[in-house]
Amino acid sequence: MSPARKRPYRKRKRAEAEEETRRRITEAAVELHGTLGPAKTTVTEVAERAGVSRMTVYNHFPTDADLFVACSTHWASQNPFPDPSAWLQVADPEARLGDALEELYGWYDRTQGMMENVLRDAALVPAVGKLMEGFWGSYMDNVVSALARGWPGEPDRNDALGLTLRVVVDFNTWRILDASAMSDEAAAKLATGMVVGAAAMVL
């Protein structure tokens, strides 16, 4: 192989090696965030688990925010969020809410460890707090917006129905219900009943 032909090959191999290193670092950080939490995860621990040096971690992710964004993107690709737009295919708001809560609660159940750690550490790690405030806040707004359609009146963030919807979709509400050993289906039925009661208050 001529030197001219070797150069593109070497560049491709180098790029592949860099991408593999980045993947290992990201997966190491995801695992540590899920077990220890972002606040207790250090660059040294990420480097050791990924089998690289601290400097290599910083070369790929210069800031905490860079690493957390990569971790969040990677984790979300493996744990897709329930899609609020899909719920709108169910016209009846009560039936839609029941189906949505069962799906959402099932997702919380599967992702409990990571969700607990990230939500807990959002107030401790600025990069985590900023991303959660932006992405998670917007996602929950979309969830509530999809589930508010079709109820009597126009549910508002501060009225009984709007507030109850926000309560029943919250991760911490699911944790309380889950602690009672309820199934996700039973918890969804109970939470739906709470919303139905709130809807009656605004008639």
C-alpha positions as CSV (number, residue, x, y, z in Angstrom):
1,M,0.0,0.0,0.0
2,S,1.4,3.4,-1.0
3,P,1.9,6.1,1.7
4,A,-0.8,8.2,0.0
5,R,-3.3,5.3,0.4
6,K,-2.2,4.6,3.9
7,R,-3.1,8.0,5.2
8,P,-6.9,7.8,4.8
9,Y,-6.8,4.3,6.2
10,R,-4.9,5.4,9.3
11,K,-7.2,8.4,9.8
12,R,-10.2,6.2,9.7
13,K,-8.7,3.7,12.2
14,R,-7.7,6.6,14.4
15,A,-11.3,8.0,14.2
16,E,-12.7,4.6,15.0
17,A,-10.4,4.2,18.0
18,E,-11.4,7.7,19.3
19,E,-15.1,6.9,18.9
20,E,-14.6,3.6,20.8
21,T,-12.8,5.5,23.6
22,R,-15.6,8.1,23.8
23,R,-18.1,5.3,24.0
24,R,-16.3,3.5,26.8
25,I,-16.0,6.7,28.8
26,T,-19.7,7.5,28.2
27,E,-20.9,4.0,29.3
28,A,-18.6,4.1,32.3
29,A,-20.1,7.4,33.4
30,V,-23.7,6.2,32.8
31,E,-23.0,3.1,35.0
32,L,-21.6,5.2,37.8
33,H,-24.4,7.7,37.6
34,G,-26.9,4.9,37.9
35,T,-25.2,3.3,40.9
36,L,-23.6,6.2,42.7
37,G,-25.3,9.3,41.2
38,P,-23.7,12.2,39.3
39,A,-22.7,14.0,42.5
40,K,-20.6,11.1,43.8
41,T,-19.1,10.2,40.4
42,T,-15.5,11.5,39.9
43,V,-13.5,11.8,36.8
44,T,-11.0,9.4,38.3
45,E,-13.6,6.7,38.7
46,V,-14.9,7.2,35.2
47,A,-11.4,7.0,33.8
48,E,-10.6,3.8,35.8
49,R,-13.8,2.1,34.8
50,A,-13.3,3.1,31.1
51,G,-9.7,2.0,31.2
52,V,-8.3,5.4,30.2
53,S,-6.4,8.3,31.9
54,R,-8.1,11.3,33.4
55,M,-6.6,13.4,30.7
56,T,-8.3,11.3,28.1
57,V,-11.6,11.8,29.7
58,Y,-11.0,15.6,29.7
59,N,-9.9,15.5,26.1
60,H,-13.2,14.0,25.1
61,F,-15.4,15.8,27.6
62,P,-13.8,19.1,28.8
63,T,-16.6,20.0,31.2
64,D,-19.1,18.2,33.5
65,A,-21.8,19.4,31.2
66,D,-20.3,17.8,28.1
67,L,-20.0,14.5,29.9
68,F,-23.5,14.6,31.4
69,V,-25.1,15.5,28.0
70,A,-23.3,12.6,26.4
71,C,-24.4,10.3,29.2
72,S,-28.0,11.5,29.1
73,T,-28.2,11.0,25.3
74,H,-26.7,7.5,25.5
75,W,-29.0,6.5,28.4
76,A,-32.1,7.9,26.7
77,S,-31.3,5.9,23.5
78,Q,-31.4,2.7,25.6
79,N,-34.4,3.8,27.7
80,P,-36.7,5.7,25.4
81,F,-39.1,8.1,27.1
82,P,-42.9,7.4,26.7
83,D,-44.1,9.4,23.8
84,P,-47.0,11.8,24.9
85,S,-48.1,12.4,21.3
86,A,-48.9,8.7,20.9
87,W,-51.4,8.9,23.8
88,L,-53.4,11.4,21.9
89,Q,-54.7,8.6,19.6
90,V,-57.0,7.8,22.5
91,A,-59.9,10.3,22.4
92,D,-61.4,9.7,25.8
93,P,-59.4,11.6,28.3
94,E,-60.0,9.2,31.2
95,A,-59.0,6.1,29.1
96,R,-56.0,8.1,27.7
97,L,-54.9,9.0,31.2
98,G,-55.1,5.4,32.4
99,D,-53.1,4.0,29.5
100,A,-50.5,6.8,29.8
101,L,-50.0,6.4,33.5
102,E,-49.6,2.7,33.2
103,E,-46.9,3.2,30.5
104,L,-45.2,6.0,32.4
105,Y,-45.3,4.1,35.7
106,G,-43.8,1.1,34.0
107,W,-41.0,3.3,32.7
108,Y,-40.4,4.7,36.1
109,D,-40.2,1.2,37.4
110,R,-37.6,0.1,34.9
111,T,-35.5,3.3,35.3
112,Q,-35.9,3.9,39.0
113,G,-32.3,3.7,40.0
114,M,-31.1,6.3,37.5
115,M,-34.1,8.6,38.0
116,E,-33.7,8.6,41.8
117,N,-30.0,9.5,41.5
118,V,-30.4,12.2,38.8
119,L,-33.4,13.9,40.4
120,R,-31.6,13.8,43.8
121,D,-28.4,15.3,42.5
122,A,-30.0,17.9,40.2
123,A,-29.7,20.4,43.1
124,L,-26.1,19.4,43.8
125,V,-24.5,19.4,40.3
126,P,-25.1,22.5,38.2
127,A,-24.7,20.7,34.9
128,V,-27.3,18.1,36.0
129,G,-29.7,20.7,37.3
130,K,-29.5,22.8,34.1
131,L,-30.2,19.9,31.9
132,M,-33.0,18.5,34.0
133,E,-34.7,21.9,34.3
134,G,-34.6,22.3,30.6
135,F,-35.2,18.8,29.2
136,W,-37.1,17.1,32.0
137,G,-39.2,20.2,32.7
138,S,-40.2,20.5,29.0
139,Y,-40.9,16.8,28.8
140,M,-43.3,16.8,31.8
141,D,-45.0,19.9,30.3
142,N,-45.7,17.9,27.2
143,V,-46.9,15.0,29.2
144,V,-49.4,17.1,31.1
145,S,-50.5,18.9,28.0
146,A,-51.3,15.7,26.2
147,L,-53.2,14.3,29.2
148,A,-55.1,17.6,29.8
149,R,-57.0,17.5,26.5
150,G,-60.6,16.6,26.4
151,W,-61.4,17.2,30.1
152,P,-64.2,19.7,31.0
153,G,-63.0,23.3,30.7
154,E,-59.4,24.2,30.0
155,P,-57.1,22.7,32.6
156,D,-54.7,25.3,34.0
157,R,-51.4,24.8,35.7
158,N,-52.9,26.2,38.9
159,D,-56.4,24.8,38.9
160,A,-57.4,21.6,40.7
161,L,-57.3,19.5,37.5
162,G,-54.0,20.9,36.2
163,L,-52.3,20.5,39.6
164,T,-53.6,16.9,40.0
165,L,-52.4,15.9,36.6
166,R,-48.9,17.2,37.5
167,V,-49.1,15.3,40.8
168,V,-50.0,11.9,39.3
169,V,-47.4,12.0,36.6
170,D,-44.6,12.9,39.0
171,F,-41.9,10.4,39.7
172,N,-42.1,10.9,43.4
173,T,-45.9,10.1,43.3
174,W,-45.1,6.8,41.6
175,R,-42.5,6.1,44.3
176,I,-45.1,6.5,47.0
177,L,-47.5,4.3,45.2
178,D,-44.8,1.7,44.4
179,A,-43.8,1.6,48.0
180,S,-47.3,0.3,48.8
181,A,-46.6,-2.8,46.7
182,M,-49.2,-1.8,44.1
183,S,-48.8,-3.0,40.6
184,D,-48.3,-0.3,38.0
185,E,-51.8,-1.0,36.7
186,A,-53.4,-0.6,40.1
187,A,-51.4,2.5,40.7
188,A,-52.5,4.0,37.4
189,K,-56.2,3.2,38.2
190,L,-55.9,4.9,41.6
191,A,-54.2,8.0,40.1
192,T,-56.8,8.2,37.3
193,G,-59.5,8.2,40.0
194,M,-57.8,11.2,41.6
195,V,-57.8,13.1,38.4
196,V,-61.5,12.2,37.7
197,G,-62.3,13.6,41.1
198,A,-60.4,16.8,40.4
199,A,-62.2,17.2,37.1
200,A,-65.5,17.1,38.9
201,M,-64.4,20.0,41.0
202,V,-64.0,22.3,38.0
203,L,-67.4,21.6,36.5
